[in-house]
Amino acid sequence: MAAKYKDRIKTALEYFELDAAERLVDELIAAEEAGYQFTAQEDRLWDRLWTCIERYRYTSATLD
């Protein structure tokens, strides 16, 4: 199976921007709900992206 989202997730990790990352996660959720089967690599990258989002939010909240 082709890794349709691999490059986009890698780019989102490399050039992290919260709003763009959240939009991509929303797209990934919609794709999964529509039946897309993520490759193991995509799944690991998605986990890393979600971790980055959570850490960003946590750090931002502690600074406020």
Helices and strands as residue ranges (DSSP letters): H 6-14, H 18-33, H 40-63
